[in-house]
């Protein structure tokens, strides 16, 4: 049983360690999408409204870049709250070190520097103990990172009373709908890494009514299609024409549109075109079809979200769920569990 932050005993002055996923996409010093910051806000504000002192932890990229740029962007979402940056949490003398916590008042936020500057990826017990010294309780609001056996995900909750954030629970509950969906159920997979999507194809062959495989995945899928059909299914749909095309063509989108109109549940992960070279029209068109449909929607994948117009995402959210998870979404759908979920039980 996973406990929600609503069940935590938070009073004025409680030090609440919140592991967020502020690993936002950054290009040339500009943050392209703030969805992951926004997803964490209800949990952070819940603790702040209780009078807590909130310490936010996150990683960014591979650990070579500072979180400072992200913190400055995040400040915009806390107009009435002081947000302080802890550049060196281990320095007792520095004003942007441990003194940040010494001077932190009830209802204020401190953000630690990029966890990957230290022993986050090594799942290190000593690092976990150092982090635990900063808080009274731990909250995981980083579902997109919860497929990784990293220090702040699996070791830290062992050392403190531990809870899940609101968005973490939304991810868990909404993605779980794919295991017992309404029918017809259409699974749409795009992107480039076939090895990460193949487990989903195999898992959902017996659950989904139809599975569309597009994007760069289609080439690999076409090579394996006969093996998959040996299981007695013709559920798999591939693009019309050249499987190696840089984007979905009109004929392919028309087929998808007809399938979407009939579906009652649609699960989508991954873009349909080579978005890195600017081929985004097919992905945007697919999102528009889904926004106009009556089906229950669950969509995700970091690359997918960045490509969608804000208005389309808003419409999709009105009758569906947009996951901020990438690899964690795939792992959870394939296995029904994640290390970060098990650590909270």
VEXDO-903000 format. One record per residue (C-alpha): x, y, z. Coordinates in steps of 0.2 Angstrom, whole numbers, plus 5000, padded with zeros to 4 digits. Example, Ala and Ser with C-alpha at 12.3 -4.5 7.8 and 13.67 -1.06 7.14 Angstrom:
<rs>
506249785039 506849955036 
</rs>
This chain:
<rs>
500050005000 500750174995 500350315007 499950485000 500750645006 498950685013 499250555026 500950625032 501050725049 501550895043 501551035055 502351205055 504251185054 504251005047 505650985035 504950895020 506150825007 505250814990 506150714976 505450804961 505850774942 506450944936 507450864923 506650984910 507250994892 508451134889 509151194873 510451334871 510051394888 508151394886 506951284895 505851214881 504451134892 503951164911 502751014912 503750924925 503951074936 502051114935 501650924939 502550944956 501751104961 500151034970 501250924981 502451064985 501051184989 500151065000 501751055011 501951245010 500151275015 500451165031 501851285036 503251155031 505051195026 505151115009 506851045002 506751004984 507950874976 508150834957 509350784944 509650874928 510350784913 511950674915 512550774930 513650904921 512451044922 511851154936 510051154942 510151344944 509351384927 507851274932 507751354949 507551524941 506251464930 505351374944 505251534954 503951604942 502751474949 503051524967 502551714966 502251724985 503551604991 505451624993 506451494983 508251474988 509651384979 510751274989 512351264978 513351164990 512351075003 513851015012 514751175015 514251235033 514951415030 514351465013 512751575012 512251454998 512651305007 511951235023 511651405029 510151405017 509251285028 509751365044 508951525038 507451435029 505751495036 504151405037 503251405020 504851435011 505751324998 507551274996 508151184980 509751074981 511051074967 510950934954 510950764963 512050694950 513450804955 513650674969 513250494972 511550484966 511750364952 512850244963 511450204975 512650254989 512150225007 513250355014 512450485002 510750425007 511150455025 511750635022 510250675012 509150605026 509950725038 509050865029 507250805032 505950745043 504950655030 505250605012 504050624997 504350544980 503550664967 504750594953 503850454945 504850474929 506450434938 505650294948 506250154936 508050194942 508850114957 509650284962 510050344980 508550464982 507350344974 507650184983 508850214998 508250375005 506450315008 507150175019 507850305031 506350425033 504450415034 503950405016 502550455005 502050484987 501650644979 499950684971 500650674953 501550514957 499950434962 499050504947 500450424936 500250254945 498350254944 498150314926 499450204919 498750054928 497150074918 498050004903 498049834912 496149824912 495549944899 493949974890 493749904873 494149934859 495849974865 497150044853 499050054857 500050174847 501950164848 503150284840 504950334843 506650254838 507150134852 506349974847 507149874861 506249984874 504549964865 504649774861 504149724879 502549834877 502149744861 502349574868 501449624884 499949704876 499749584862 498449494873 497649654880 497549774866 496349754851 497549834839 499349894840 500050034828 501950044827 502550194818 504050314818 505750234816 505150084826 504150024810 505749964801 506249844815 504449794818 504249744800 505749634802 504949544817 503149544812 503149364806 503749304823 502449414832 501049344820 501549164825 500649194841 499049194831 498649384830 498449504816 498349654828 499849744823 499649884811 501149964802 501250134792 500750134773 502150144761 504050164766 504350114784 505850214784 504950374780 505450524790 503550564795 501850484794 501050504777 499250554774 498650374771 499350314788 498550454797 496850414789 497050234795 497450294812 496050424813 494750284808 495450174822 495450314835 493550354831 493150174836 494250154851 493650184869 495450174876 497050244868 498750224875 500050324865 501950334868 503250404856 503250524841 502850464823 504250564814 506050614815 505650764826 507550804828 507550844810 505950944811 504750814805 503350844818 501750864807 501250684809 501450684828 500450844829 499050784818 498950624828 498750734844 497350834836 496450674832 496550614850 495950784856 494450774845 494050594850 492850524864 494150384869 494950384886 496750434883 498350404891 499850474882 501650504887 503550504882 504550664885 504950684867 503050674862 502550804875 503850934869 503050934852 501250954856 500451124855 499951194873 498051204868 498051024861 498850964877 497451054887 496050974877 496850804879 496950824898 495050864898 494650674894 496350594897 497950584906 499650654900 501150564908 502750664911 503650494912 504750424898 505750264902 504750244918 503150234909 503750104897 504550004912 502950014922 501749964908 502949814903 503149754921 501749824932 503049884945 504550004947 505950014960 505350184966 503550114969 504149964979 505250074990 503650174995 502650015000 
</rs>
